[in-house]
Amino acid sequence: MLAIELSTDMVDMLQVVSESTGRPLKELVQEALNRFLEEWEDQQDATEAQQLYREFKEGDEQGIPWKDVKSSMDLKHGL
């Protein structure tokens, strides 16, 4: 369990949303936190991908052309 203190304005807004949607406050707060955490995780993944791509571009490793990857996957999956 986690206890947090919210501003009066935030509580008022949540109450309005709760009343207009018929959803409990707990559910609204959990959904908001889940969305925030998913967005944060997506941002972390994007940052890591950008860093890895930069490292790849700066290195001497050769990439594999998409058509070769696609052909290989098509053969592997019988397409």
PDB file of N, CA, C and O in Angstrom:
ATOM      1  N   MET A   1       0.846  -1.186   0.000  1.00  0.00           N
ATOM      2  CA  MET A   1       0.000   0.000   0.000  1.00  0.00           C
ATOM      3  C   MET A   1       0.882   1.236   0.000  1.00  0.00           C
ATOM      4  O   MET A   1       1.943   1.266   0.623  1.00  0.00           O
ATOM      5  N   LEU A   2       0.419   2.249  -0.711  1.00  0.00           N
ATOM      6  CA  LEU A   2       1.131   3.512  -0.814  1.00  0.00           C
ATOM      7  C   LEU A   2       0.150   4.631  -0.494  1.00  0.00           C
ATOM      8  O   LEU A   2      -0.959   4.663  -1.027  1.00  0.00           O
ATOM      9  N   ALA A   3       0.554   5.531   0.360  1.00  0.00           N
ATOM     10  CA  ALA A   3      -0.292   6.679   0.681  1.00  0.00           C
ATOM     11  C   ALA A   3       0.379   7.925   0.132  1.00  0.00           C
ATOM     12  O   ALA A   3       1.569   8.146   0.351  1.00  0.00           O
ATOM     13  N   ILE A   4      -0.395   8.745  -0.588  1.00  0.00           N
ATOM     14  CA  ILE A   4       0.152   9.986  -1.122  1.00  0.00           C
ATOM     15  C   ILE A   4      -0.789  11.134  -0.797  1.00  0.00           C
ATOM     16  O   ILE A   4      -1.981  10.940  -0.562  1.00  0.00           O
ATOM     17  N   GLU A   5      -0.225  12.332  -0.790  1.00  0.00           N
ATOM     18  CA  GLU A   5      -1.021  13.523  -0.539  1.00  0.00           C
ATOM     19  C   GLU A   5      -1.180  14.261  -1.863  1.00  0.00           C
ATOM     20  O   GLU A   5      -0.194  14.557  -2.537  1.00  0.00           O
ATOM     21  N   LEU A   6      -2.431  14.557  -2.235  1.00  0.00           N
ATOM     22  CA  LEU A   6      -2.723  15.259  -3.476  1.00  0.00           C
ATOM     23  C   LEU A   6      -3.232  16.656  -3.162  1.00  0.00           C
ATOM     24  O   LEU A   6      -3.808  16.902  -2.103  1.00  0.00           O
ATOM     25  N   SER A   7      -3.007  17.568  -4.107  1.00  0.00           N
ATOM     26  CA  SER A   7      -3.524  18.925  -3.924  1.00  0.00           C
ATOM     27  C   SER A   7      -5.052  18.896  -3.968  1.00  0.00           C
ATOM     28  O   SER A   7      -5.659  17.987  -4.535  1.00  0.00           O
ATOM     29  N   THR A   8      -5.647  19.899  -3.364  1.00  0.00           N
ATOM     30  CA  THR A   8      -7.106  20.002  -3.345  1.00  0.00           C
ATOM     31  C   THR A   8      -7.656  20.068  -4.765  1.00  0.00           C
ATOM     32  O   THR A   8      -8.671  19.443  -5.071  1.00  0.00           O
ATOM     33  N   ASP A   9      -6.983  20.829  -5.635  1.00  0.00           N
ATOM     34  CA  ASP A   9      -7.432  20.940  -7.028  1.00  0.00           C
ATOM     35  C   ASP A   9      -7.423  19.586  -7.723  1.00  0.00           C
ATOM     36  O   ASP A   9      -8.350  19.262  -8.465  1.00  0.00           O
ATOM     37  N   MET A  10      -6.390  18.802  -7.488  1.00  0.00           N
ATOM     38  CA  MET A  10      -6.294  17.495  -8.122  1.00  0.00           C
ATOM     39  C   MET A  10      -7.393  16.563  -7.608  1.00  0.00           C
ATOM     40  O   MET A  10      -8.012  15.835  -8.383  1.00  0.00           O
ATOM     41  N   VAL A  11      -7.625  16.593  -6.318  1.00  0.00           N
ATOM     42  CA  VAL A  11      -8.689  15.759  -5.735  1.00  0.00           C
ATOM     43  C   VAL A  11     -10.042  16.176  -6.299  1.00  0.00           C
ATOM     44  O   VAL A  11     -10.872  15.329  -6.629  1.00  0.00           O
ATOM     45  N   ASP A  12     -10.260  17.483  -6.409  1.00  0.00           N
ATOM     46  CA  ASP A  12     -11.525  17.976  -6.966  1.00  0.00           C
ATOM     47  C   ASP A  12     -11.706  17.502  -8.406  1.00  0.00           C
ATOM     48  O   ASP A  12     -12.796  17.072  -8.785  1.00  0.00           O
ATOM     49  N   MET A  13     -10.652  17.579  -9.204  1.00  0.00           N
ATOM     50  CA  MET A  13     -10.734  17.137 -10.597  1.00  0.00           C
ATOM     51  C   MET A  13     -10.999  15.639 -10.681  1.00  0.00           C
ATOM     52  O   MET A  13     -11.816  15.190 -11.485  1.00  0.00           O
ATOM     53  N   LEU A  14     -10.313  14.879  -9.856  1.00  0.00           N
ATOM     54  CA  LEU A  14     -10.534  13.432  -9.837  1.00  0.00           C
ATOM     55  C   LEU A  14     -11.969  13.102  -9.433  1.00  0.00           C
ATOM     56  O   LEU A  14     -12.580  12.184  -9.981  1.00  0.00           O
ATOM     57  N   GLN A  15     -12.496  13.851  -8.478  1.00  0.00           N
ATOM     58  CA  GLN A  15     -13.875  13.626  -8.026  1.00  0.00           C
ATOM     59  C   GLN A  15     -14.863  13.905  -9.158  1.00  0.00           C
ATOM     60  O   GLN A  15     -15.831  13.166  -9.335  1.00  0.00           O
ATOM     61  N   VAL A  16     -14.621  14.962  -9.919  1.00  0.00           N
ATOM     62  CA  VAL A  16     -15.492  15.293 -11.053  1.00  0.00           C
ATOM     63  C   VAL A  16     -15.449  14.172 -12.090  1.00  0.00           C
ATOM     64  O   VAL A  16     -16.487  13.744 -12.593  1.00  0.00           O
ATOM     65  N   VAL A  17     -14.246  13.703 -12.405  1.00  0.00           N
ATOM     66  CA  VAL A  17     -14.105  12.616 -13.379  1.00  0.00           C
ATOM     67  C   VAL A  17     -14.781  11.353 -12.855  1.00  0.00           C
ATOM     68  O   VAL A  17     -15.467  10.654 -13.601  1.00  0.00           O
ATOM     69  N   SER A  18     -14.587  11.069 -11.590  1.00  0.00           N
ATOM     70  CA  SER A  18     -15.192   9.884 -10.983  1.00  0.00           C
ATOM     71  C   SER A  18     -16.717   9.934 -11.085  1.00  0.00           C
ATOM     72  O   SER A  18     -17.360   8.954 -11.458  1.00  0.00           O
ATOM     73  N   GLU A  19     -17.272  11.081 -10.751  1.00  0.00           N
ATOM     74  CA  GLU A  19     -18.727  11.226 -10.786  1.00  0.00           C
ATOM     75  C   GLU A  19     -19.265  11.172 -12.211  1.00  0.00           C
ATOM     76  O   GLU A  19     -20.321  10.588 -12.457  1.00  0.00           O
ATOM     77  N   SER A  20     -18.538  11.782 -13.155  1.00  0.00           N
ATOM     78  CA  SER A  20     -19.051  11.816 -14.532  1.00  0.00           C
ATOM     79  C   SER A  20     -18.863  10.491 -15.263  1.00  0.00           C
ATOM     80  O   SER A  20     -19.588  10.205 -16.216  1.00  0.00           O
ATOM     81  N   THR A  21     -17.902   9.680 -14.830  1.00  0.00           N
ATOM     82  CA  THR A  21     -17.666   8.391 -15.497  1.00  0.00           C
ATOM     83  C   THR A  21     -18.231   7.214 -14.717  1.00  0.00           C
ATOM     84  O   THR A  21     -18.381   6.118 -15.256  1.00  0.00           O
ATOM     85  N   GLY A  22     -18.542   7.444 -13.447  1.00  0.00           N
ATOM     86  CA  GLY A  22     -19.028   6.352 -12.607  1.00  0.00           C
ATOM     87  C   GLY A  22     -17.923   5.394 -12.183  1.00  0.00           C
ATOM     88  O   GLY A  22     -18.194   4.276 -11.744  1.00  0.00           O
ATOM     89  N   ARG A  23     -16.692   5.833 -12.317  1.00  0.00           N
ATOM     90  CA  ARG A  23     -15.554   4.984 -11.944  1.00  0.00           C
ATOM     91  C   ARG A  23     -15.014   5.420 -10.581  1.00  0.00           C
ATOM     92  O   ARG A  23     -14.989   6.613 -10.278  1.00  0.00           O
ATOM     93  N   PRO A  24     -14.586   4.469  -9.766  1.00  0.00           N
ATOM     94  CA  PRO A  24     -14.045   4.816  -8.448  1.00  0.00           C
ATOM     95  C   PRO A  24     -12.727   5.596  -8.553  1.00  0.00           C
ATOM     96  O   PRO A  24     -11.963   5.430  -9.504  1.00  0.00           O
ATOM     97  N   LEU A  25     -12.485   6.438  -7.563  1.00  0.00           N
ATOM     98  CA  LEU A  25     -11.246   7.219  -7.520  1.00  0.00           C
ATOM     99  C   LEU A  25     -10.016   6.319  -7.594  1.00  0.00           C
ATOM    100  O   LEU A  25      -9.066   6.618  -8.318  1.00  0.00           O
ATOM    101  N   LYS A  26     -10.033   5.229  -6.854  1.00  0.00           N
ATOM    102  CA  LYS A  26      -8.891   4.314  -6.825  1.00  0.00           C
ATOM    103  C   LYS A  26      -8.561   3.828  -8.235  1.00  0.00           C
ATOM    104  O   LYS A  26      -7.395   3.774  -8.625  1.00  0.00           O
ATOM    105  N   GLU A  27      -9.592   3.479  -8.987  1.00  0.00           N
ATOM    106  CA  GLU A  27      -9.399   2.984 -10.354  1.00  0.00           C
ATOM    107  C   GLU A  27      -8.800   4.071 -11.252  1.00  0.00           C
ATOM    108  O   GLU A  27      -7.907   3.794 -12.053  1.00  0.00           O
ATOM    109  N   LEU A  28      -9.288   5.296 -11.119  1.00  0.00           N
ATOM    110  CA  LEU A  28      -8.777   6.404 -11.925  1.00  0.00           C
ATOM    111  C   LEU A  28      -7.305   6.677 -11.634  1.00  0.00           C
ATOM    112  O   LEU A  28      -6.507   6.872 -12.550  1.00  0.00           O
ATOM    113  N   VAL A  29      -6.957   6.687 -10.361  1.00  0.00           N
ATOM    114  CA  VAL A  29      -5.568   6.952  -9.975  1.00  0.00           C
ATOM    115  C   VAL A  29      -4.663   5.819 -10.448  1.00  0.00           C
ATOM    116  O   VAL A  29      -3.566   6.069 -10.946  1.00  0.00           O
ATOM    117  N   GLN A  30      -5.115   4.581 -10.296  1.00  0.00           N
ATOM    118  CA  GLN A  30      -4.308   3.449 -10.756  1.00  0.00           C
ATOM    119  C   GLN A  30      -4.096   3.511 -12.265  1.00  0.00           C
ATOM    120  O   GLN A  30      -2.994   3.253 -12.748  1.00  0.00           O
ATOM    121  N   GLU A  31      -5.143   3.849 -13.010  1.00  0.00           N
ATOM    122  CA  GLU A  31      -5.013   3.955 -14.467  1.00  0.00           C
ATOM    123  C   GLU A  31      -4.028   5.060 -14.846  1.00  0.00           C
ATOM    124  O   GLU A  31      -3.197   4.879 -15.735  1.00  0.00           O
ATOM    125  N   ALA A  32      -4.125   6.197 -14.174  1.00  0.00           N
ATOM    126  CA  ALA A  32      -3.220   7.313 -14.463  1.00  0.00           C
ATOM    127  C   ALA A  32      -1.770   6.927 -14.179  1.00  0.00           C
ATOM    128  O   ALA A  32      -0.875   7.235 -14.966  1.00  0.00           O
ATOM    129  N   LEU A  33      -1.544   6.256 -13.062  1.00  0.00           N
ATOM    130  CA  LEU A  33      -0.186   5.829 -12.726  1.00  0.00           C
ATOM    131  C   LEU A  33       0.326   4.778 -13.710  1.00  0.00           C
ATOM    132  O   LEU A  33       1.493   4.813 -14.101  1.00  0.00           O
ATOM    133  N   ASN A  34      -0.535   3.848 -14.112  1.00  0.00           N
ATOM    134  CA  ASN A  34      -0.133   2.847 -15.103  1.00  0.00           C
ATOM    135  C   ASN A  34       0.261   3.505 -16.415  1.00  0.00           C
ATOM    136  O   ASN A  34       1.271   3.143 -17.019  1.00  0.00           O
ATOM    137  N   ARG A  35      -0.535   4.472 -16.858  1.00  0.00           N
ATOM    138  CA  ARG A  35      -0.207   5.184 -18.104  1.00  0.00           C
ATOM    139  C   ARG A  35       1.124   5.913 -17.979  1.00  0.00           C
ATOM    140  O   ARG A  35       1.951   5.862 -18.890  1.00  0.00           O
ATOM    141  N   PHE A  36       1.330   6.588 -16.862  1.00  0.00           N
ATOM    142  CA  PHE A  36       2.585   7.304 -16.646  1.00  0.00           C
ATOM    143  C   PHE A  36       3.770   6.348 -16.697  1.00  0.00           C
ATOM    144  O   PHE A  36       4.771   6.625 -17.358  1.00  0.00           O
ATOM    145  N   LEU A  37       3.652   5.222 -15.998  1.00  0.00           N
ATOM    146  CA  LEU A  37       4.758   4.265 -15.949  1.00  0.00           C
ATOM    147  C   LEU A  37       5.012   3.625 -17.312  1.00  0.00           C
ATOM    148  O   LEU A  37       6.165   3.380 -17.667  1.00  0.00           O
ATOM    149  N   GLU A  38       3.965   3.351 -18.075  1.00  0.00           N
ATOM    150  CA  GLU A  38       4.137   2.803 -19.422  1.00  0.00           C
ATOM    151  C   GLU A  38       4.840   3.812 -20.327  1.00  0.00           C
ATOM    152  O   GLU A  38       5.738   3.447 -21.086  1.00  0.00           O
ATOM    153  N   GLU A  39       4.433   5.082 -20.247  1.00  0.00           N
ATOM    154  CA  GLU A  39       5.077   6.125 -21.048  1.00  0.00           C
ATOM    155  C   GLU A  39       6.538   6.285 -20.642  1.00  0.00           C
ATOM    156  O   GLU A  39       7.404   6.453 -21.501  1.00  0.00           O
ATOM    157  N   TRP A  40       6.818   6.233 -19.353  1.00  0.00           N
ATOM    158  CA  TRP A  40       8.194   6.350 -18.877  1.00  0.00           C
ATOM    159  C   TRP A  40       9.033   5.190 -19.408  1.00  0.00           C
ATOM    160  O   TRP A  40      10.156   5.390 -19.869  1.00  0.00           O
ATOM    161  N   GLU A  41       8.482   3.976 -19.342  1.00  0.00           N
ATOM    162  CA  GLU A  41       9.195   2.802 -19.835  1.00  0.00           C
ATOM    163  C   GLU A  41       9.435   2.906 -21.343  1.00  0.00           C
ATOM    164  O   GLU A  41      10.515   2.563 -21.825  1.00  0.00           O
ATOM    165  N   ASP A  42       8.432   3.379 -22.086  1.00  0.00           N
ATOM    166  CA  ASP A  42       8.602   3.570 -23.528  1.00  0.00           C
ATOM    167  C   ASP A  42       9.712   4.576 -23.816  1.00  0.00           C
ATOM    168  O   ASP A  42      10.515   4.380 -24.729  1.00  0.00           O
ATOM    169  N   GLN A  43       9.753   5.657 -23.031  1.00  0.00           N
ATOM    170  CA  GLN A  43      10.795   6.671 -23.215  1.00  0.00           C
ATOM    171  C   GLN A  43      12.173   6.091 -22.913  1.00  0.00           C
ATOM    172  O   GLN A  43      13.137   6.383 -23.620  1.00  0.00           O
ATOM    173  N   GLN A  44      12.270   5.277 -21.877  1.00  0.00           N
ATOM    174  CA  GLN A  44      13.543   4.635 -21.554  1.00  0.00           C
ATOM    175  C   GLN A  44      13.984   3.716 -22.687  1.00  0.00           C
ATOM    176  O   GLN A  44      15.160   3.699 -23.052  1.00  0.00           O
ATOM    177  N   ASP A  45      13.045   2.950 -23.247  1.00  0.00           N
ATOM    178  CA  ASP A  45      13.352   2.063 -24.372  1.00  0.00           C
ATOM    179  C   ASP A  45      13.829   2.867 -25.577  1.00  0.00           C
ATOM    180  O   ASP A  45      14.790   2.482 -26.242  1.00  0.00           O
ATOM    181  N   ALA A  46      13.154   3.990 -25.861  1.00  0.00           N
ATOM    182  CA  ALA A  46      13.533   4.825 -27.000  1.00  0.00           C
ATOM    183  C   ALA A  46      14.918   5.427 -26.799  1.00  0.00           C
ATOM    184  O   ALA A  46      15.716   5.472 -27.735  1.00  0.00           O
ATOM    185  N   THR A  47      15.206   5.884 -25.597  1.00  0.00           N
ATOM    186  CA  THR A  47      16.519   6.453 -25.301  1.00  0.00           C
ATOM    187  C   THR A  47      17.608   5.403 -25.478  1.00  0.00           C
ATOM    188  O   THR A  47      18.658   5.684 -26.056  1.00  0.00           O
ATOM    189  N   GLU A  48      17.360   4.196 -24.982  1.00  0.00           N
ATOM    190  CA  GLU A  48      18.332   3.114 -25.124  1.00  0.00           C
ATOM    191  C   GLU A  48      18.528   2.747 -26.593  1.00  0.00           C
ATOM    192  O   GLU A  48      19.654   2.513 -27.033  1.00  0.00           O
ATOM    193  N   ALA A  49      17.439   2.696 -27.346  1.00  0.00           N
ATOM    194  CA  ALA A  49      17.531   2.361 -28.772  1.00  0.00           C
ATOM    195  C   ALA A  49      18.331   3.417 -29.523  1.00  0.00           C
ATOM    196  O   ALA A  49      19.143   3.084 -30.386  1.00  0.00           O
ATOM    197  N   GLN A  50      18.109   4.684 -29.200  1.00  0.00           N
ATOM    198  CA  GLN A  50      18.863   5.760 -29.848  1.00  0.00           C
ATOM    199  C   GLN A  50      20.351   5.638 -29.538  1.00  0.00           C
ATOM    200  O   GLN A  50      21.186   5.821 -30.423  1.00  0.00           O
ATOM    201  N   GLN A  51      20.683   5.333 -28.298  1.00  0.00           N
ATOM    202  CA  GLN A  51      22.082   5.182 -27.903  1.00  0.00           C
ATOM    203  C   GLN A  51      22.724   4.003 -28.629  1.00  0.00           C
ATOM    204  O   GLN A  51      23.839   4.117 -29.138  1.00  0.00           O
ATOM    205  N   LEU A  52      22.026   2.881 -28.678  1.00  0.00           N
ATOM    206  CA  LEU A  52      22.562   1.705 -29.363  1.00  0.00           C
ATOM    207  C   LEU A  52      22.734   1.965 -30.852  1.00  0.00           C
ATOM    208  O   LEU A  52      23.710   1.514 -31.452  1.00  0.00           O
ATOM    209  N   TYR A  53      21.799   2.686 -31.453  1.00  0.00           N
ATOM    210  CA  TYR A  53      21.909   3.014 -32.874  1.00  0.00           C
ATOM    211  C   TYR A  53      23.109   3.924 -33.115  1.00  0.00           C
ATOM    212  O   TYR A  53      23.851   3.735 -34.079  1.00  0.00           O
ATOM    213  N   ARG A  54      23.301   4.913 -32.239  1.00  0.00           N
ATOM    214  CA  ARG A  54      24.465   5.804 -32.348  1.00  0.00           C
ATOM    215  C   ARG A  54      25.754   5.005 -32.277  1.00  0.00           C
ATOM    216  O   ARG A  54      26.674   5.214 -33.067  1.00  0.00           O
ATOM    217  N   GLU A  55      25.809   4.077 -31.310  1.00  0.00           N
ATOM    218  CA  GLU A  55      27.006   3.244 -31.162  1.00  0.00           C
ATOM    219  C   GLU A  55      27.224   2.381 -32.402  1.00  0.00           C
ATOM    220  O   GLU A  55      28.361   2.194 -32.833  1.00  0.00           O
ATOM    221  N   PHE A  56      26.147   1.855 -32.976  1.00  0.00           N
ATOM    222  CA  PHE A  56      26.251   1.048 -34.189  1.00  0.00           C
ATOM    223  C   PHE A  56      26.794   1.893 -35.337  1.00  0.00           C
ATOM    224  O   PHE A  56      27.695   1.462 -36.056  1.00  0.00           O
ATOM    225  N   LYS A  57      26.241   3.105 -35.510  1.00  0.00           N
ATOM    226  CA  LYS A  57      26.675   3.979 -36.607  1.00  0.00           C
ATOM    227  C   LYS A  57      28.132   4.395 -36.447  1.00  0.00           C
ATOM    228  O   LYS A  57      28.839   4.556 -37.442  1.00  0.00           O
ATOM    229  N   GLU A  58      28.589   4.572 -35.213  1.00  0.00           N
ATOM    230  CA  GLU A  58      29.968   4.995 -34.959  1.00  0.00           C
ATOM    231  C   GLU A  58      30.949   3.835 -35.051  1.00  0.00           C
ATOM    232  O   GLU A  58      32.150   4.052 -35.211  1.00  0.00           O
ATOM    233  N   GLY A  59      30.456   2.614 -34.952  1.00  0.00           N
ATOM    234  CA  GLY A  59      31.314   1.432 -34.977  1.00  0.00           C
ATOM    235  C   GLY A  59      31.592   0.975 -36.400  1.00  0.00           C
ATOM    236  O   GLY A  59      31.183   1.614 -37.370  1.00  0.00           O
ATOM    237  N   ASP A  60      32.295  -0.146 -36.501  1.00  0.00           N
ATOM    238  CA  ASP A  60      32.644  -0.671 -37.819  1.00  0.00           C
ATOM    239  C   ASP A  60      31.840  -1.922 -38.177  1.00  0.00           C
ATOM    240  O   ASP A  60      32.135  -2.581 -39.174  1.00  0.00           O
ATOM    241  N   GLU A  61      30.833  -2.252 -37.376  1.00  0.00           N
ATOM    242  CA  GLU A  61      29.995  -3.415 -37.646  1.00  0.00           C
ATOM    243  C   GLU A  61      29.066  -3.122 -38.825  1.00  0.00           C
ATOM    244  O   GLU A  61      28.487  -2.039 -38.917  1.00  0.00           O
ATOM    245  N   GLN A  62      28.934  -4.091 -39.716  1.00  0.00           N
ATOM    246  CA  GLN A  62      28.069  -3.934 -40.884  1.00  0.00           C
ATOM    247  C   GLN A  62      26.656  -4.415 -40.555  1.00  0.00           C
ATOM    248  O   GLN A  62      26.471  -5.421 -39.869  1.00  0.00           O
ATOM    249  N   GLY A  63      25.680  -3.690 -41.050  1.00  0.00           N
ATOM    250  CA  GLY A  63      24.294  -4.087 -40.871  1.00  0.00           C
ATOM    251  C   GLY A  63      23.888  -5.111 -41.924  1.00  0.00           C
ATOM    252  O   GLY A  63      24.635  -5.378 -42.865  1.00  0.00           O
ATOM    253  N   ILE A  64      22.701  -5.679 -41.756  1.00  0.00           N
ATOM    254  CA  ILE A  64      22.149  -6.638 -42.711  1.00  0.00           C
ATOM    255  C   ILE A  64      21.005  -5.937 -43.447  1.00  0.00           C
ATOM    256  O   ILE A  64      20.078  -5.436 -42.812  1.00  0.00           O
ATOM    257  N   PRO A  65      21.064  -5.899 -44.785  1.00  0.00           N
ATOM    258  CA  PRO A  65      19.983  -5.241 -45.534  1.00  0.00           C
ATOM    259  C   PRO A  65      18.623  -5.879 -45.232  1.00  0.00           C
ATOM    260  O   PRO A  65      18.518  -7.092 -45.050  1.00  0.00           O
ATOM    261  N   TRP A  66      17.589  -5.041 -45.183  1.00  0.00           N
ATOM    262  CA  TRP A  66      16.249  -5.501 -44.850  1.00  0.00           C
ATOM    263  C   TRP A  66      15.791  -6.621 -45.776  1.00  0.00           C
ATOM    264  O   TRP A  66      15.194  -7.593 -45.312  1.00  0.00           O
ATOM    265  N   LYS A  67      16.058  -6.505 -47.077  1.00  0.00           N
ATOM    266  CA  LYS A  67      15.592  -7.528 -48.016  1.00  0.00           C
ATOM    267  C   LYS A  67      16.186  -8.886 -47.674  1.00  0.00           C
ATOM    268  O   LYS A  67      15.529  -9.910 -47.860  1.00  0.00           O
ATOM    269  N   ASP A  68      17.427  -8.912 -47.173  1.00  0.00           N
ATOM    270  CA  ASP A  68      18.049 -10.179 -46.778  1.00  0.00           C
ATOM    271  C   ASP A  68      17.393 -10.750 -45.519  1.00  0.00           C
ATOM    272  O   ASP A  68      17.162 -11.955 -45.421  1.00  0.00           O
ATOM    273  N   VAL A  69      17.101  -9.884 -44.576  1.00  0.00           N
ATOM    274  CA  VAL A  69      16.434 -10.315 -43.341  1.00  0.00           C
ATOM    275  C   VAL A  69      15.045 -10.851 -43.679  1.00  0.00           C
ATOM    276  O   VAL A  69      14.647 -11.913 -43.199  1.00  0.00           O
ATOM    277  N   LYS A  70      14.311 -10.107 -44.509  1.00  0.00           N
ATOM    278  CA  LYS A  70      12.960 -10.520 -44.882  1.00  0.00           C
ATOM    279  C   LYS A  70      12.982 -11.855 -45.612  1.00  0.00           C
ATOM    280  O   LYS A  70      12.170 -12.732 -45.318  1.00  0.00           O
ATOM    281  N   SER A  71      13.887 -12.018 -46.546  1.00  0.00           N
ATOM    282  CA  SER A  71      13.980 -13.287 -47.282  1.00  0.00           C
ATOM    283  C   SER A  71      14.263 -14.440 -46.333  1.00  0.00           C
ATOM    284  O   SER A  71      13.661 -15.508 -46.440  1.00  0.00           O
ATOM    285  N   SER A  72      15.178 -14.217 -45.408  1.00  0.00           N
ATOM    286  CA  SER A  72      15.534 -15.251 -44.437  1.00  0.00           C
ATOM    287  C   SER A  72      14.338 -15.624 -43.563  1.00  0.00           C
ATOM    288  O   SER A  72      14.096 -16.801 -43.298  1.00  0.00           O
ATOM    289  N   MET A  73      13.594 -14.615 -43.120  1.00  0.00           N
ATOM    290  CA  MET A  73      12.428 -14.866 -42.276  1.00  0.00           C
ATOM    291  C   MET A  73      11.319 -15.557 -43.071  1.00  0.00           C
ATOM    292  O   MET A  73      10.646 -16.448 -42.552  1.00  0.00           O
ATOM    293  N   ASP A  74      11.128 -15.151 -44.323  1.00  0.00           N
ATOM    294  CA  ASP A  74      10.117 -15.793 -45.163  1.00  0.00           C
ATOM    295  C   ASP A  74      10.429 -17.271 -45.340  1.00  0.00           C
ATOM    296  O   ASP A  74       9.537 -18.115 -45.259  1.00  0.00           O
ATOM    297  N   LEU A  75      11.701 -17.581 -45.584  1.00  0.00           N
ATOM    298  CA  LEU A  75      12.098 -18.981 -45.744  1.00  0.00           C
ATOM    299  C   LEU A  75      11.888 -19.756 -44.449  1.00  0.00           C
ATOM    300  O   LEU A  75      11.410 -20.890 -44.458  1.00  0.00           O
ATOM    301  N   LYS A  76      12.252 -19.128 -43.340  1.00  0.00           N
ATOM    302  CA  LYS A  76      12.144 -19.782 -42.035  1.00  0.00           C
ATOM    303  C   LYS A  76      10.693 -20.122 -41.699  1.00  0.00           C
ATOM    304  O   LYS A  76      10.412 -21.147 -41.077  1.00  0.00           O
ATOM    305  N   HIS A  77       9.786 -19.259 -42.113  1.00  0.00           N
ATOM    306  CA  HIS A  77       8.372 -19.437 -41.766  1.00  0.00           C
ATOM    307  C   HIS A  77       7.541 -19.968 -42.932  1.00  0.00           C
ATOM    308  O   HIS A  77       6.311 -19.967 -42.876  1.00  0.00           O
ATOM    309  N   GLY A  78       8.214 -20.418 -43.980  1.00  0.00           N
ATOM    310  CA  GLY A  78       7.522 -21.038 -45.110  1.00  0.00           C
ATOM    311  C   GLY A  78       6.651 -20.099 -45.914  1.00  0.00           C
ATOM    312  O   GLY A  78       5.615 -20.510 -46.437  1.00  0.00           O
ATOM    313  N   LEU A  79       7.049 -18.858 -46.020  1.00  0.00           N
ATOM    314  CA  LEU A  79       6.254 -17.886 -46.797  1.00  0.00           C
ATOM    315  C   LEU A  79       6.819 -17.701 -48.186  1.00  0.00           C
ATOM    316  O   LEU A  79       6.279 -16.925 -48.974  1.00  0.00           O
TER     317      LEU A  79
END
